């Protein structure tokens, strides 16, 4: 990233109306470098990350924080959670693959749960 570019975690999602191609794998891999802990999944058409927590209540708090962020960004990930974990899958449904918005949301979600610990209460 050059000094003139805004970090993904400081950007906001812009509504995608569809009708554009999803990012190619090369571009997705370039943006992946800006979202530590995330991985490309399903043929580089999805971003996925599993977050670990000490118990069910902490995982549920995180799910609620991600839900609030998703609503504020009007961009909604798929969430799967249970005792001590939350798996987040992000992609742009309208284009059936990845868009810069997905990496923005992933970066912002990553900020909610610092590595190695539960999210702030």
One Martini backbone bead per residue (centre of mass of N, CA, C, O) as a GRO file, in nm:
protein
  121
    1UNK     BB    1   0.097   0.036   0.023
    2UNK     BB    2   0.060   0.353  -0.016
    3UNK     BB    3   0.061   0.661   0.139
    4UNK     BB    4  -0.212   0.754  -0.026
    5UNK     BB    5  -0.354   0.518   0.093
    6UNK     BB    6  -0.624   0.379   0.242
    7UNK     BB    7  -0.699   0.188   0.477
    8UNK     BB    8  -0.940  -0.042   0.498
    9UNK     BB    9  -1.029   0.015   0.806
   10UNK     BB   10  -1.106   0.332   0.702
   11UNK     BB   11  -1.324   0.235   0.533
   12UNK     BB   12  -1.625   0.213   0.332
   13UNK     BB   13  -1.893   0.086   0.210
   14UNK     BB   14  -2.015   0.044  -0.123
   15UNK     BB   15  -2.266   0.001  -0.304
   16UNK     BB   16  -2.361  -0.292  -0.483
   17UNK     BB   17  -2.543  -0.348  -0.797
   18UNK     BB   18  -2.390  -0.495  -0.988
   19UNK     BB   19  -2.256  -0.582  -1.310
   20UNK     BB   20  -1.984  -0.690  -1.199
   21UNK     BB   21  -1.693  -0.824  -1.160
   22UNK     BB   22  -1.514  -1.008  -0.984
   23UNK     BB   23  -1.242  -1.064  -0.842
   24UNK     BB   24  -0.949  -1.174  -0.892
   25UNK     BB   25  -0.710  -1.362  -0.750
   26UNK     BB   26  -0.478  -1.157  -0.758
   27UNK     BB   27  -0.630  -0.921  -0.623
   28UNK     BB   28  -0.718  -1.077  -0.371
   29UNK     BB   29  -0.427  -1.133  -0.270
   30UNK     BB   30  -0.345  -0.840  -0.235
   31UNK     BB   31  -0.572  -0.772  -0.022
   32UNK     BB   32  -0.513  -0.999   0.187
   33UNK     BB   33  -0.257  -0.857   0.310
   34UNK     BB   34  -0.468  -0.645   0.472
   35UNK     BB   35  -0.602  -0.925   0.624
   36UNK     BB   36  -0.530  -1.062   0.887
   37UNK     BB   37  -0.636  -1.412   0.918
   38UNK     BB   38  -0.735  -1.440   0.642
   39UNK     BB   39  -0.904  -1.633   0.379
   40UNK     BB   40  -0.929  -1.796   0.096
   41UNK     BB   41  -1.230  -1.924  -0.059
   42UNK     BB   42  -1.383  -2.088  -0.294
   43UNK     BB   43  -1.192  -1.996  -0.533
   44UNK     BB   44  -1.163  -1.688  -0.447
   45UNK     BB   45  -1.490  -1.598  -0.344
   46UNK     BB   46  -1.390  -1.591  -0.038
   47UNK     BB   47  -1.393  -1.491   0.301
   48UNK     BB   48  -1.217  -1.633   0.595
   49UNK     BB   49  -1.283  -1.656   0.961
   50UNK     BB   50  -1.170  -1.770   1.280
   51UNK     BB   51  -1.282  -1.707   1.602
   52UNK     BB   52  -1.171  -1.705   1.942
   53UNK     BB   53  -1.319  -1.805   2.261
   54UNK     BB   54  -1.387  -1.876   2.604
   55UNK     BB   55  -1.702  -1.858   2.516
   56UNK     BB   56  -2.025  -1.811   2.431
   57UNK     BB   57  -2.070  -1.514   2.520
   58UNK     BB   58  -1.831  -1.394   2.358
   59UNK     BB   59  -1.927  -1.486   2.082
   60UNK     BB   60  -2.199  -1.338   2.089
   61UNK     BB   61  -2.089  -1.052   2.117
   62UNK     BB   62  -1.942  -1.057   1.847
   63UNK     BB   63  -2.183  -1.106   1.668
   64UNK     BB   64  -2.322  -0.838   1.749
   65UNK     BB   65  -2.095  -0.653   1.647
   66UNK     BB   66  -2.100  -0.749   1.355
   67UNK     BB   67  -2.396  -0.680   1.305
   68UNK     BB   68  -2.370  -0.375   1.350
   69UNK     BB   69  -2.161  -0.326   1.133
   70UNK     BB   70  -2.320  -0.440   0.894
   71UNK     BB   71  -2.550  -0.237   0.912
   72UNK     BB   72  -2.371   0.024   0.880
   73UNK     BB   73  -2.258  -0.098   0.587
   74UNK     BB   74  -2.457  -0.275   0.419
   75UNK     BB   75  -2.288  -0.555   0.495
   76UNK     BB   76  -2.337  -0.917   0.493
   77UNK     BB   77  -2.236  -1.175   0.661
   78UNK     BB   78  -2.154  -1.494   0.737
   79UNK     BB   79  -2.260  -1.674   1.036
   80UNK     BB   80  -2.082  -1.895   1.265
   81UNK     BB   81  -2.173  -2.030   1.593
   82UNK     BB   82  -2.030  -2.110   1.922
   83UNK     BB   83  -1.847  -2.249   2.147
   84UNK     BB   84  -1.567  -2.035   2.106
   85UNK     BB   85  -1.689  -1.943   1.811
   86UNK     BB   86  -1.634  -1.761   1.490
   87UNK     BB   87  -1.753  -1.772   1.157
   88UNK     BB   88  -1.651  -1.573   0.877
   89UNK     BB   89  -1.825  -1.485   0.572
   90UNK     BB   90  -1.717  -1.306   0.275
   91UNK     BB   91  -1.934  -1.158   0.023
   92UNK     BB   92  -2.080  -1.072  -0.292
   93UNK     BB   93  -2.381  -1.167  -0.391
   94UNK     BB   94  -2.437  -1.003  -0.665
   95UNK     BB   95  -2.142  -1.135  -0.787
   96UNK     BB   96  -2.031  -1.411  -0.660
   97UNK     BB   97  -1.797  -1.249  -0.493
   98UNK     BB   98  -1.533  -1.032  -0.490
   99UNK     BB   99  -1.481  -0.717  -0.324
  100UNK     BB  100  -1.357  -0.455  -0.167
  101UNK     BB  101  -1.576  -0.455   0.057
  102UNK     BB  102  -1.487  -0.726   0.186
  103UNK     BB  103  -1.213  -0.617   0.291
  104UNK     BB  104  -1.322  -0.393   0.460
  105UNK     BB  105  -1.495  -0.565   0.648
  106UNK     BB  106  -1.269  -0.750   0.746
  107UNK     BB  107  -1.096  -0.528   0.875
  108UNK     BB  108  -1.318  -0.428   1.074
  109UNK     BB  109  -1.362  -0.698   1.217
  110UNK     BB  110  -1.068  -0.738   1.314
  111UNK     BB  111  -1.088  -0.488   1.515
  112UNK     BB  112  -1.290  -0.625   1.726
  113UNK     BB  113  -1.065  -0.881   1.746
  114UNK     BB  114  -0.804  -0.928   1.895
  115UNK     BB  115  -0.546  -1.110   1.896
  116UNK     BB  116  -0.579  -1.338   2.168
  117UNK     BB  117  -0.882  -1.221   2.219
  118UNK     BB  118  -1.144  -1.080   2.322
  119UNK     BB  119  -1.374  -0.870   2.284
  120UNK     BB  120  -1.493  -0.596   2.366
  121UNK     BB  121  -1.750  -0.488   2.612
   0.00000   0.00000   0.00000
